[in-house]
Amino acid sequence: MEPTIVEREDQPYIALSGKVPMSGIADFARRTPELFGWLAARTIDPIGDVFFRYTLVDMEHDLGLQIGVPVEERHHGEGEIVGGVLPGGRYVSVTHIGHPDGLEGATGELLAWAEKEGLEWDVNGNLWGSRLEVYKSDPQEVPMDQWETELLFRLRG
């Protein structure tokens, strides 16, 4: 694991947004084609990789989750499809190669490294709200145990 600090610009995105229990994340992720269908119907092209963004984390109840893609300019969604802007700023980043189940361990290592480095999260009351999971691998082409996932946590200041 080799974390780096990266600067990101504000980035418009379109996402499928919902609330799901922890056990429902995989089912929600399988709805990604709905997002791409919505984009295609409006001739909006994604300009980056699919990401997961947690908007509410309550391990005892439902998670607020977005599955989105960056787009060139801001759009308004409808229903469960929402538009927004990922905030720019400094992020700590690490790439995980392997099954998504390994992200929990990679996250723990990243958080320990950041604490040792004295980094502070832009948490707004919720560490997971500052987290992005960017999926660099195409699940149609790459076996799940070889997926490349970039974890990003936004830093304060």
DSSP file (Angstrom, degrees, kcal/mol; ACC not computed):
  #  RESIDUE AA STRUCTURE BP1 BP2  ACC     N-H-->O    O-->H-N    N-H-->O    O-->H-N    TCO  KAPPA ALPHA  PHI   PSI    X-CA   Y-CA   Z-CA
    1    1 A M              0   0    0      0, 0.0    95,-0.1     0, 0.0    93,-0.0   0.000 360.0 360.0 360.0 123.6    0.0    0.0    0.0
    2    2 A E        -     0   0    0     93,-0.2    93,-0.2     2,-0.0    91,-0.1  -0.781 360.0-160.2-127.5  87.5    1.4    3.3   -1.1
    3    3 A P        -     0   0    0      0, 0.0     2,-0.3     0, 0.0    91,-0.2  -0.318   9.6-171.9 -65.6 149.0   -0.9    6.2   -0.2
    4    4 A T  E     -A   93   0A   0     89,-2.4    89,-3.4     2,-0.0     2,-0.5  -0.940  23.7-123.0-134.1 159.3   -0.5    9.5   -2.0
    5    5 A I  E     -A   92   0A   0     -2,-0.3     2,-0.3    87,-0.2    87,-0.2  -0.926  34.7-175.1-104.4 127.3   -2.1   12.9   -1.6
    6    6 A V  E     -A   91   0A   0     85,-3.1    85,-2.9    -2,-0.5     2,-0.5  -0.890  22.8-132.9-123.2 151.3   -3.8   14.2   -4.7
    7    7 A E  E     -A   90   0A   0     -2,-0.3     2,-0.4    83,-0.2    83,-0.2  -0.895  25.7-169.6-100.7 130.4   -5.5   17.4   -5.6
    8    8 A R  E     -A   89   0A   0     81,-2.7    81,-2.9    -2,-0.5     2,-0.2  -0.953  14.5-136.4-121.5 141.5   -8.9   17.1   -7.2
    9    9 A E        -     0   0    0     -2,-0.4    77,-0.1    79,-0.3     0, 0.0  -0.509  45.4 -79.8 -82.5 159.3  -11.0   19.7   -8.9
   10   10 A D        -     0   0    0     -2,-0.2    -1,-0.1    78,-0.1    79,-0.0  -0.379  55.0-159.0 -53.4 139.5  -14.8   20.0   -8.3
   11   11 A Q  E     -B   86   0A   0     75,-2.2    75,-3.1    -3,-0.1    61,-0.1  -0.940  11.4-138.2-135.3 112.6  -16.3   17.3  -10.5
   12   12 A P  E     +B   85   0A   0      0, 0.0    59,-2.1     0, 0.0     2,-0.3  -0.337  33.2 175.8 -61.1 149.4  -20.0   17.3  -11.8
   13   13 A Y  E     -BC  84  70A   0     71,-2.4    71,-2.0    57,-0.3     2,-0.4  -0.970  30.2-140.8-149.9 163.8  -21.5   13.8  -11.6
   14   14 A I  E     +BC  83  69A   0     55,-2.0    55,-2.2    -2,-0.3     2,-0.3  -0.989  32.1 175.8-124.4 137.7  -24.7   11.9  -12.2
   15   15 A A  E     -BC  82  68A   0     67,-2.8    67,-3.1    -2,-0.4     2,-0.6  -0.976  38.1-122.2-143.9 154.0  -25.6    9.1   -9.8
   16   16 A L  E     -BC  81  67A   0     51,-2.7    51,-2.3    -2,-0.3     2,-0.4  -0.874  42.6-162.6 -87.7 125.7  -28.2    6.5   -8.8
   17   17 A S  E     + C   0  66A   0     63,-3.2     2,-0.3    -2,-0.6    49,-0.2  -0.916  22.7 129.0-121.4 139.2  -29.0    7.4   -5.2
   18   18 A G  E     - C   0  65A   0     47,-2.2    47,-2.9    -2,-0.4     2,-0.4  -0.975  49.5-102.1-167.3 179.3  -30.8    5.3   -2.6
   19   19 A K  E     + C   0  64A   0     -2,-0.3    45,-0.2    45,-0.2    43,-0.0  -0.979  42.1 164.8-118.7 130.6  -30.8    3.8    0.9
   20   20 A V  E     - C   0  63A   0     43,-2.3    43,-4.2    -2,-0.4     2,-0.1  -0.976  37.3-109.9-141.8 152.4  -29.9    0.2    1.4
   21   21 A P  E >   - C   0  62A   0      0, 0.0     3,-2.4     0, 0.0     4,-0.3  -0.416  44.4-101.1 -73.1 162.5  -28.9   -2.1    4.3
   22   22 A M  G >  S+     0   0    0     39,-0.5     3,-1.3     1,-0.3     4,-0.3   0.885 126.1  55.3 -50.1 -40.9  -25.3   -3.3    4.4
   23   23 A S  G 3  S+     0   0    0      1,-0.2    -1,-0.3     2,-0.1     4,-0.3   0.611 102.4  58.7 -70.6 -10.7  -26.5   -6.6    3.0
   24   24 A G  G <> S+     0   0    0     -3,-2.4     4,-2.4     1,-0.2    -1,-0.2   0.387  73.3  96.6-100.6   3.4  -28.1   -4.8    0.0
   25   25 A I  H <> S+     0   0    0     -3,-1.3     4,-2.6    -4,-0.3     5,-0.2   0.920  85.0  49.0 -60.8 -45.1  -25.0   -3.0   -1.4
   26   26 A A  H  > S+     0   0    0     -4,-0.3     4,-1.5     1,-0.2    -1,-0.2   0.910 111.6  49.1 -63.0 -42.2  -24.4   -5.7   -4.0
   27   27 A D  H  4 S+     0   0    0     -4,-0.3     4,-0.3     1,-0.2    -1,-0.2   0.907 111.8  49.4 -62.9 -40.9  -28.0   -5.7   -5.2
   28   28 A F  H >< S+     0   0    0     -4,-2.4     3,-1.8     1,-0.2    -2,-0.2   0.910 107.3  54.9 -63.8 -41.5  -27.9   -1.9   -5.4
   29   29 A A  H >< S+     0   0    0     -4,-2.6     3,-1.8     1,-0.3    -1,-0.2   0.824  97.3  64.7 -61.8 -31.3  -24.7   -2.0   -7.4
   30   30 A R  T 3< S+     0   0    0     -4,-1.5    -1,-0.3     1,-0.3    -2,-0.2   0.599  89.5  69.1 -68.9  -8.2  -26.3   -4.4  -10.0
   31   31 A R  T X>  +     0   0    0     -3,-1.8     3,-2.0    -4,-0.3     4,-0.8   0.398  65.0 107.2 -87.7   3.0  -28.7   -1.5  -10.8
   32   32 A T  H X>  +     0   0    0     -3,-1.8     4,-1.8     1,-0.3     3,-0.7   0.838  67.5  65.9 -51.4 -37.8  -25.8    0.4  -12.4
   33   33 A P  H 3> S+     0   0    0      0, 0.0     4,-2.5     0, 0.0    -1,-0.3   0.817  93.7  61.3 -56.7 -28.3  -27.2   -0.3  -15.9
   34   34 A E  H <> S+     0   0    0     -3,-2.0     4,-2.3     2,-0.2    -2,-0.2   0.915 103.9  49.1 -61.4 -41.4  -30.2    2.0  -15.0
   35   35 A L  H <X S+     0   0    0     -4,-0.8     4,-2.3    -3,-0.7    -1,-0.2   0.938 112.7  46.0 -62.4 -47.5  -27.7    4.9  -14.5
   36   36 A F  H  X S+     0   0    0     -4,-1.8     4,-2.5     1,-0.2    -1,-0.2   0.845 110.7  53.6 -67.3 -32.7  -26.1    4.2  -17.9
   37   37 A G  H  X S+     0   0    0     -4,-2.5     4,-2.3    -5,-0.2    -1,-0.2   0.909 108.7  49.5 -64.3 -41.9  -29.5    3.9  -19.6
   38   38 A W  H  X S+     0   0    0     -4,-2.3     4,-0.8     2,-0.2    -2,-0.2   0.924 113.2  46.7 -62.2 -44.9  -30.6    7.3  -18.2
   39   39 A L  H ><>S+     0   0    0     -4,-2.3     5,-2.5     1,-0.2     3,-0.9   0.926 112.2  49.8 -63.0 -45.3  -27.3    8.8  -19.4
   40   40 A A  H ><5S+     0   0    0     -4,-2.5     3,-1.5     1,-0.3    -1,-0.2   0.882 104.7  57.7 -63.1 -39.3  -27.7    7.2  -22.9
   41   41 A A  H 3<5S+     0   0    0     -4,-2.3    -1,-0.3     1,-0.3    -2,-0.2   0.739 114.5  39.0 -63.4 -21.4  -31.3    8.4  -23.3
   42   42 A R  T <<5S-     0   0    0     -3,-0.9    -1,-0.3    -4,-0.8    -2,-0.2   0.229 111.8-118.8-111.2  11.3  -30.0   12.0  -22.8
   43   43 A T  T < 5 +     0   0    0     -3,-1.5     2,-0.6     1,-0.2    -3,-0.2   0.868  61.1 151.0  48.8  45.2  -26.8   11.5  -24.8
   44   44 A I      < -     0   0    0     -5,-2.5    -1,-0.2    -6,-0.1    -2,-0.1  -0.926  33.8-150.2-104.5 123.1  -24.7   12.4  -21.8
   45   45 A D        -     0   0    0     -2,-0.6    27,-0.5    -3,-0.1     2,-0.1  -0.791  12.2-126.9 -96.3 131.7  -21.3   10.7  -21.9
   46   46 A P  B     -I   71   0B   0      0, 0.0    25,-0.2     0, 0.0     4,-0.1  -0.448  14.8-162.3 -66.0 148.5  -19.4    9.7  -18.7
   47   47 A I        +     0   0    0     23,-2.6     2,-0.3    -2,-0.1    24,-0.2   0.170  65.7  17.5-119.1  17.1  -15.9   11.1  -18.5
   48   48 A G  S    S-     0   0    0     22,-0.5     2,-0.1     0, 0.0     0, 0.0  -0.927  91.9 -54.7-165.8-171.5  -14.5    8.8  -15.8
   49   49 A D        -     0   0    0     -2,-0.3    87,-0.1     1,-0.1    -2,-0.1  -0.369  57.3 -93.2 -82.2 156.4  -14.8    5.6  -13.8
   50   50 A V  E     -D  135   0A   0     85,-0.5    85,-2.9    19,-0.1     2,-0.3  -0.399  47.3-169.0 -63.8 140.4  -17.8    4.5  -11.8
   51   51 A F  E     -DE 134  68A   0     17,-2.5    17,-2.4    83,-0.2     2,-0.4  -0.946  20.7-139.2-132.3 156.0  -17.7    5.4   -8.1
   52   52 A F  E     -DE 133  67A   0     81,-2.4    81,-2.1    -2,-0.3     2,-0.4  -0.928  21.4-173.8-106.1 138.5  -19.5    4.6   -4.9
   53   53 A R  E     -DE 132  66A   0     13,-2.4    13,-2.5    -2,-0.4     2,-0.6  -0.994  16.3-143.3-135.0 127.4  -20.2    7.5   -2.5
   54   54 A Y  E     + E   0  65A   0     77,-0.7    11,-0.3    74,-0.6    77,-0.2  -0.799  21.2 173.0 -92.4 123.8  -21.6    7.1    0.9
   55   55 A T  E    S+     0   0A   0      9,-2.6     2,-0.3    -2,-0.6    10,-0.2   0.629  74.0  19.5-103.0 -18.2  -24.0    9.9    1.9
   56   56 A L  E     - E   0  64A   0      8,-1.4     8,-3.0    72,-0.1     2,-0.6  -0.941  64.2-167.3-152.1 127.5  -25.3    8.3    5.1
   57   57 A V        +     0   0    0     -2,-0.3     2,-0.3     6,-0.2     6,-0.2  -0.951  22.5 150.9-122.7 113.3  -23.6    5.6    7.2
   58   58 A D    >   -     0   0    0     -2,-0.6     3,-2.1     4,-0.3    -2,-0.0  -0.823  25.4-164.3-138.6  94.7  -25.7    4.0    9.9
   59   59 A M  T 3  S+     0   0    0     -2,-0.3   -37,-0.2     1,-0.3     4,-0.1   0.709  89.5  52.1 -58.5 -21.8  -24.4    0.4   10.4
   60   60 A E  T 3  S+     0   0    0      2,-0.1    -1,-0.3   -39,-0.1     2,-0.1   0.633 124.5  14.2 -89.1 -14.0  -27.5   -0.5   12.3
   61   61 A H  S <  S-     0   0    0     -3,-2.1   -39,-0.5     1,-0.2     2,-0.2  -0.111 110.4 -30.1-129.4-134.0  -30.0    0.8    9.7
   62   62 A D  E     -C   21   0A   0    -41,-0.2     2,-0.4    -2,-0.1    -4,-0.3  -0.626  47.6-134.2 -96.3 152.8  -29.7    1.8    6.1
   63   63 A L  E     -C   20   0A   0    -43,-4.2   -43,-2.3    -2,-0.2     2,-0.6  -0.829  15.4-131.7 -97.5 139.7  -26.7    3.3    4.2
   64   64 A G  E     +CE  19  56A   0     -8,-3.0    -9,-2.6    -2,-0.4    -8,-1.4  -0.856  40.5 178.2 -86.5 122.7  -27.2    6.3    1.9
   65   65 A L  E     -CE  18  54A   0    -47,-2.9   -47,-2.2    -2,-0.6     2,-0.4  -0.975  22.1-167.1-135.0 140.1  -25.3    5.3   -1.2
   66   66 A Q  E     -CE  17  53A   0    -13,-2.5   -13,-2.4    -2,-0.4     2,-0.6  -0.989   6.0-163.6-123.7 136.6  -24.7    6.8   -4.6
   67   67 A I  E     +CE  16  52A   0    -51,-2.3   -51,-2.7    -2,-0.4     2,-0.2  -0.979  36.8 155.0-113.7 115.3  -23.3    4.9   -7.6
   68   68 A G  E     -CE  15  51A   0    -17,-2.4   -17,-2.5    -2,-0.6   -53,-0.2  -0.760  37.9-142.8-137.5 177.2  -22.2    7.6  -10.0
   69   69 A V  E     -C   14   0A   0    -55,-2.2   -55,-2.0    -2,-0.2   -19,-0.1  -0.992  32.4-107.8-140.6 144.2  -20.0    8.7  -12.9
   70   70 A P  E     -C   13   0A   0      0, 0.0   -23,-2.6     0, 0.0   -22,-0.5  -0.451  37.9-169.9 -67.9 145.5  -18.2   12.0  -13.6
   71   71 A V  B     -I   46   0B   0    -59,-2.1     3,-0.0   -25,-0.2   -27,-0.0  -0.888  33.3-109.1-133.0 165.4  -19.7   14.1  -16.4
   72   72 A E  S    S+     0   0    0    -27,-0.5     2,-0.3    -2,-0.3    -1,-0.1   0.890  96.1   9.8 -64.4 -43.3  -18.6   17.2  -18.3
   73   73 A E  S    S-     0   0    0    -62,-0.1     2,-0.1    -3,-0.0    -1,-0.1  -0.923  90.7 -83.1-138.9 162.6  -21.2   19.6  -16.8
   74   74 A R        -     0   0    0     -2,-0.3     2,-0.3   -62,-0.1   -60,-0.1  -0.403  45.8-179.5 -70.2 138.0  -23.8   19.6  -14.1
   75   75 A H        -     0   0    0    -62,-0.4     2,-0.4     9,-0.2   -62,-0.1  -0.925  26.5-119.9-130.7 156.2  -27.2   18.1  -14.9
   76   76 A H        -     0   0    0     -2,-0.3     6,-0.1     6,-0.1     2,-0.1  -0.808  29.1-153.2 -95.1 140.6  -30.4   17.6  -12.9
   77   77 A G        -     0   0    0     -2,-0.4     2,-0.3     6,-0.1     5,-0.2  -0.169   3.5-135.7 -94.4-167.1  -31.6   14.1  -12.3
   78   78 A E  B >   -F   81   0A   0      3,-0.6     3,-2.0    -2,-0.1     2,-0.2  -0.968  62.7 -17.9-154.1 142.0  -35.1   12.8  -11.7
   79   79 A G  T 3  S-     0   0    0     -2,-0.3    -2,-0.1     1,-0.3   -62,-0.0  -0.460 135.3  -9.2  64.1-128.6  -36.3   10.2   -9.3
   80   80 A E  T 3  S+     0   0    0     -2,-0.2   -63,-3.2   -64,-0.1     2,-0.6   0.547 119.7  90.8 -80.3  -7.0  -33.5    8.1   -8.0
   81   81 A I  E <   +BF  16  78A   0     -3,-2.0    -3,-0.6   -65,-0.2     2,-0.3  -0.808  60.9 179.9 -90.6 123.5  -31.1    9.7  -10.5
   82   82 A V  E     -B   15   0A   0    -67,-3.1   -67,-2.8    -2,-0.6     2,-0.3  -0.895  20.9-143.8-125.2 153.0  -29.4   12.7   -9.0
   83   83 A G  E     +B   14   0A   0     -2,-0.3     2,-0.3   -69,-0.2   -69,-0.2  -0.836  34.0 138.9-109.0 153.7  -26.9   15.3  -10.2
   84   84 A G  E     -B   13   0A   0    -71,-2.0   -71,-2.4    -2,-0.3     2,-0.4  -0.944  45.7-100.3-168.9-171.6  -24.3   16.9   -8.1
   85   85 A V  E     -B   12   0A   0     -2,-0.3   -75,-0.1   -73,-0.3    -2,-0.0  -0.985  23.5-137.4-133.2 121.7  -20.7   18.0   -7.7
   86   86 A L  E     -B   11   0A   0    -75,-3.1   -75,-2.2    -2,-0.4     2,-0.1  -0.651  38.7-111.6 -72.4 129.0  -18.0   16.0   -6.0
   87   87 A P        -     0   0    0      0, 0.0    -1,-0.1     0, 0.0   -77,-0.1  -0.378  27.3-134.8 -69.1 138.4  -16.0   18.6   -4.0
   88   88 A G        +     0   0    0     -2,-0.1     2,-0.3   -81,-0.0   -79,-0.3  -0.179  52.3  92.5 -76.1 178.1  -12.5   19.4   -5.0
   89   89 A G  E    S-A    8   0A   0    -81,-2.9   -81,-2.7     2,-0.0     2,-0.4  -0.862  77.5 -26.5 132.4-165.6   -9.6   19.6   -2.6
   90   90 A R  E     +A    7   0A   0     65,-0.3    65,-3.4    -2,-0.3     2,-0.3  -0.708  57.3 179.3 -88.7 134.6   -6.9   17.4   -1.2
   91   91 A Y  E     -AG   6 154A   0    -85,-2.9   -85,-3.1    -2,-0.4     2,-0.5  -0.965  27.3-132.4-129.9 147.1   -7.6   13.7   -0.9
   92   92 A V  E     -AG   5 153A   0     61,-2.6    61,-2.1    -2,-0.3     2,-0.4  -0.884  34.9-167.9 -95.8 136.1   -5.5   10.8    0.3
   93   93 A S  E     +AG   4 152A   0    -89,-3.4   -89,-2.4    -2,-0.5     2,-0.3  -0.935  18.6 172.1-130.3 144.5   -5.6    8.0   -2.2
   94   94 A V  E     - G   0 151A   0     57,-1.9    57,-3.1    -2,-0.4     2,-0.5  -0.983  24.7-133.4-147.9 146.1   -4.6    4.4   -2.3
   95   95 A T  E     - G   0 150A   0     -2,-0.3     2,-0.5    55,-0.2    55,-0.2  -0.871  15.8-161.7-103.9 131.7   -5.2    1.7   -5.0
   96   96 A H  E     - G   0 149A   0     53,-3.4    53,-2.9    -2,-0.5     2,-0.6  -0.946   1.3-162.6-111.4 128.5   -6.5   -1.7   -3.9
   97   97 A I  E     + G   0 148A   0     -2,-0.5     2,-0.3    51,-0.2    51,-0.2  -0.960  55.0  45.8-109.5 119.9   -6.1   -4.7   -6.3
   98   98 A G  S    S-     0   0    0     49,-2.8    48,-0.3    -2,-0.6    49,-0.1  -0.894  95.9 -17.8 144.8-173.6   -8.3   -7.6   -5.4
   99   99 A H    >   -     0   0    0     46,-0.5     3,-2.3    -2,-0.3     4,-0.2  -0.310  60.5-119.0 -61.7 142.0  -11.8   -8.6   -4.4
  100  100 A P  G >  S+     0   0    0      0, 0.0     3,-2.0     0, 0.0     4,-0.3   0.754 110.6  73.2 -56.7 -23.3  -14.0   -5.7   -3.0
  101  101 A D  G >  S+     0   0    0      1,-0.3     3,-0.8     2,-0.1     4,-0.4   0.781  88.4  63.1 -60.2 -24.2  -14.3   -7.5    0.3
  102  102 A G  G <> S+     0   0    0     -3,-2.3     4,-2.1     1,-0.2    -1,-0.3   0.526  77.9  87.0 -77.2  -6.0  -10.6   -6.6    0.8
  103  103 A L  H <> S+     0   0    0     -3,-2.0     4,-2.6     1,-0.2    -1,-0.2   0.817  80.4  61.1 -64.9 -29.6  -11.5   -2.9    0.8
  104  104 A E  H <> S+     0   0    0     -3,-0.8     4,-2.1    -4,-0.3    -1,-0.2   0.937 108.2  42.5 -63.0 -45.5  -12.2   -3.0    4.6
  105  105 A G  H  > S+     0   0    0     -4,-0.4     4,-2.2     2,-0.2    -2,-0.2   0.906 114.2  51.0 -66.0 -41.6   -8.6   -4.0    5.3
  106  106 A A  H  X S+     0   0    0     -4,-2.1     4,-2.4     1,-0.2    -2,-0.2   0.883 109.5  51.5 -62.9 -38.3   -7.2   -1.5    2.9
  107  107 A T  H  X S+     0   0    0     -4,-2.6     4,-2.8     2,-0.2     5,-0.2   0.923 108.4  51.1 -64.2 -44.2   -9.3    1.2    4.5
  108  108 A G  H  X S+     0   0    0     -4,-2.1     4,-2.2     1,-0.2    -2,-0.2   0.911 111.6  47.2 -59.1 -43.7   -8.0    0.3    7.9
  109  109 A E  H  X S+     0   0    0     -4,-2.2     4,-2.4     2,-0.2    -1,-0.2   0.908 112.6  49.7 -64.1 -41.9   -4.4    0.4    6.7
  110  110 A L  H  X S+     0   0    0     -4,-2.4     4,-2.6     2,-0.2    -2,-0.2   0.921 111.1  48.6 -64.1 -44.0   -5.0    3.8    5.0
  111  111 A L  H  X S+     0   0    0     -4,-2.8     4,-2.2     2,-0.2    -1,-0.2   0.895 111.7  49.6 -64.2 -39.6   -6.6    5.3    8.1
  112  112 A A  H  X S+     0   0    0     -4,-2.2     4,-2.2    -5,-0.2    -1,-0.2   0.918 111.6  48.9 -64.6 -43.0   -3.8    4.1   10.3
  113  113 A W  H  X S+     0   0    0     -4,-2.4     4,-1.9     1,-0.2    -2,-0.2   0.933 111.7  49.0 -60.8 -46.9   -1.2    5.6    7.9
  114  114 A A  H  X>S+     0   0    0     -4,-2.6     5,-2.6     1,-0.2     4,-0.5   0.885 109.8  51.3 -63.8 -38.9   -3.1    8.9    7.7
  115  115 A E  H ><5S+     0   0    0     -4,-2.2     3,-1.1     1,-0.2    -1,-0.2   0.924 109.3  50.7 -63.1 -43.3   -3.3    9.1   11.5
  116  116 A K  H 3<5S+     0   0    0     -4,-2.2    -1,-0.2     1,-0.3    -2,-0.2   0.857 110.4  50.1 -61.2 -35.2    0.5    8.4   11.8
  117  117 A E  H 3<5S-     0   0    0     -4,-1.9    -1,-0.3    -5,-0.2    -2,-0.2   0.531 115.1-118.5 -80.7  -7.0    1.0   11.2    9.3
  118  118 A G  T <<5 +     0   0    0     -3,-1.1    -3,-0.2    -4,-0.5     2,-0.2   0.755  56.5 159.5  76.6  24.9   -1.2   13.6   11.3
  119  119 A L      < -     0   0    0     -5,-2.6     2,-0.4    -6,-0.1    -1,-0.2  -0.543  29.0-146.6 -81.8 146.9   -3.7   14.1    8.5
  120  120 A E        -     0   0    0     36,-0.2    36,-2.9    -2,-0.2     2,-0.2  -0.937  12.0-129.9-117.3 138.3   -7.2   15.3    9.3
  121  121 A W  B     -J  155   0C   0     -2,-0.4     2,-1.4    34,-0.3    34,-0.3  -0.537  12.5-129.3 -85.4 148.3  -10.4   14.3    7.5
  122  122 A D        +     0   0    0     32,-2.4    32,-0.2    -2,-0.2    -1,-0.1  -0.711  52.6 153.4 -88.2  80.9  -13.0   16.6    6.1
  123  123 A V    >   -     0   0    0     -2,-1.4     3,-2.1     7,-0.1     6,-0.2   0.774  37.9-156.5 -91.8 -27.7  -15.7   14.5    7.8
  124  124 A N  T 3  S-     0   0    0      1,-0.3    -2,-0.1    -3,-0.2     3,-0.0   0.903  85.2 -46.8  46.4  43.2  -18.6   16.9    8.4
  125  125 A G  T 3  S+     0   0    0      2,-0.0     2,-0.3     1,-0.0    -1,-0.3   0.464 136.5  73.5  83.6   1.8  -19.6   14.5   11.2
  126  126 A N    X   -     0   0    0     -3,-2.1     3,-0.9     1,-0.1     4,-0.5  -0.801  56.3-165.0-154.5 103.5  -19.1   11.4    9.1
  127  127 A L  G >  S+     0   0    0     -2,-0.3     3,-1.7     1,-0.3    -1,-0.1   0.893  95.6  54.8 -55.4 -42.0  -15.8    9.9    8.0
  128  128 A W  G >  S+     0   0    0      1,-0.3     3,-1.6     2,-0.2   -74,-0.6   0.773  95.8  67.2 -67.2 -23.9  -17.5    7.7    5.3
  129  129 A G  G <  S+     0   0    0     -3,-0.9    -1,-0.3     1,-0.3    -2,-0.2   0.669  98.9  52.2 -68.3 -15.3  -19.1   10.8    3.8
  130  130 A S  G <  S+     0   0    0     -3,-1.7    24,-2.3    -4,-0.5     2,-0.3   0.305  95.2  99.9 -98.5   8.3  -15.6   11.9    2.8
  131  131 A R  E <   - H   0 153A   0     -3,-1.6   -77,-0.7   -77,-0.2     2,-0.4  -0.753  46.5-175.3-103.9 139.9  -14.9    8.6    1.0
  132  132 A L  E     -DH  53 152A   0     20,-2.6    20,-2.4    -2,-0.3     2,-0.5  -0.986  11.5-158.2-124.6 141.7  -15.0    7.7   -2.6
  133  133 A E  E     -DH  52 151A   0    -81,-2.1   -81,-2.4    -2,-0.4     2,-0.6  -0.978  13.7-165.6-114.7 113.5  -14.5    4.2   -4.1
  134  134 A V  E     -DH  51 150A   0     16,-3.0    16,-2.9    -2,-0.5     2,-0.8  -0.897  10.0-147.3-105.9 118.3  -13.5    4.5   -7.7
  135  135 A Y  E     +DH  50 149A   0    -85,-2.9   -85,-0.5    -2,-0.6    14,-0.2  -0.756  19.5 176.5 -91.2 109.7  -13.8    1.3   -9.7
  136  136 A K        +     0   0    0     12,-2.5     2,-0.3    -2,-0.8    13,-0.2   0.610  56.5  79.4 -87.6 -15.0  -11.1    1.2  -12.4
  137  137 A S  S    S-     0   0    0     11,-0.8    10,-0.1     7,-0.0    -2,-0.0  -0.708  78.4-126.0 -99.7 146.4  -11.8   -2.3  -13.7
  138  138 A D    >>  -     0   0    0     -2,-0.3     4,-2.3     1,-0.1     3,-2.0  -0.815  15.4-149.2 -86.7 115.6  -14.6   -3.3  -16.0
  139  139 A P  T 34 S+     0   0    0      0, 0.0    -1,-0.1     0, 0.0     5,-0.1   0.695  96.3  60.5 -62.2 -16.6  -16.5   -6.1  -14.2
  140  140 A Q  T 34 S+     0   0    0      1,-0.1    -2,-0.0     3,-0.1    -3,-0.0   0.725 117.9  27.8 -77.1 -21.9  -17.3   -7.6  -17.7
  141  141 A E  T <4 S+     0   0    0     -3,-2.0    -1,-0.1     1,-0.2    -4,-0.0   0.675 114.2  58.7-113.6 -23.9  -13.6   -8.1  -18.4
  142  142 A V  S  < S-     0   0    0     -4,-2.3    -1,-0.2     2,-0.0     5,-0.1  -0.930  82.1-115.8-117.9 129.5  -11.8   -8.5  -15.1
  143  143 A P    >   -     0   0    0      0, 0.0     3,-2.5     0, 0.0     4,-0.2  -0.323  31.3-116.3 -59.3 144.9  -12.4  -11.2  -12.5
  144  144 A M  G >  S+     0   0    0      1,-0.3     3,-1.3     2,-0.2   -46,-0.2   0.803 113.4  60.9 -55.9 -33.7  -13.7   -9.8   -9.2
  145  145 A D  G 3  S+     0   0    0      1,-0.3   -46,-0.5   -46,-0.1    -1,-0.3   0.470 108.0  46.1 -76.5   1.9  -10.6  -10.9   -7.3
  146  146 A Q  G <  S+     0   0    0     -3,-2.5    -1,-0.3   -48,-0.3    -2,-0.2   0.205  80.6 138.0-123.1  12.5   -8.4   -8.8   -9.6
  147  147 A W    <   -     0   0    0     -3,-1.3   -49,-2.8    -4,-0.2     2,-0.6  -0.277  47.9-137.7 -61.3 144.3  -10.5   -5.5   -9.6
  148  148 A E  E     +G   97   0A   0    -51,-0.2   -12,-2.5   -53,-0.0   -11,-0.8  -0.933  27.5 177.4-104.1 119.8   -8.6   -2.3   -9.3
  149  149 A T  E     -GH  96 135A   0    -53,-2.9   -53,-3.4    -2,-0.6     2,-0.6  -0.987  19.8-149.7-127.4 128.9  -10.3    0.1   -6.9
  150  150 A E  E     -GH  95 134A   0    -16,-2.9   -16,-3.0    -2,-0.4     2,-0.5  -0.873  11.5-156.1 -96.9 125.0   -9.0    3.6   -5.9
  151  151 A L  E     -GH  94 133A   0    -57,-3.1   -57,-1.9    -2,-0.6     2,-0.4  -0.863  13.6-175.6 -97.2 132.6  -10.0    4.6   -2.3
  152  152 A L  E     -GH  93 132A   0    -20,-2.4   -20,-2.6    -2,-0.5     2,-0.4  -0.997  10.8-173.3-131.6 131.7  -10.1    8.4   -1.7
  153  153 A F  E     -GH  92 131A   0    -61,-2.1   -61,-2.6    -2,-0.4     2,-0.2  -0.995  27.6-124.1-122.5 130.0  -10.7   10.2    1.5
  154  154 A R  E     -G   91   0A   0    -24,-2.3   -32,-2.4    -2,-0.4   -63,-0.3  -0.518  24.8-141.5 -75.1 135.4  -11.1   14.0    1.5
  155  155 A L  B     -J  121   0C   0    -65,-3.4   -65,-0.3   -34,-0.3   -34,-0.3  -0.664  21.1-102.8 -96.3 151.2   -8.7   15.9    3.8
  156  156 A R              0   0    0    -36,-2.9   -36,-0.2    -2,-0.3   -34,-0.1  -0.440 360.0 360.0 -68.9 143.4   -9.5   19.0    5.8
  157  157 A G              0   0    0     -2,-0.1    -1,-0.2   -36,-0.0   -36,-0.1   0.470 360.0 360.0  76.8 360.0   -8.3   22.3    4.4
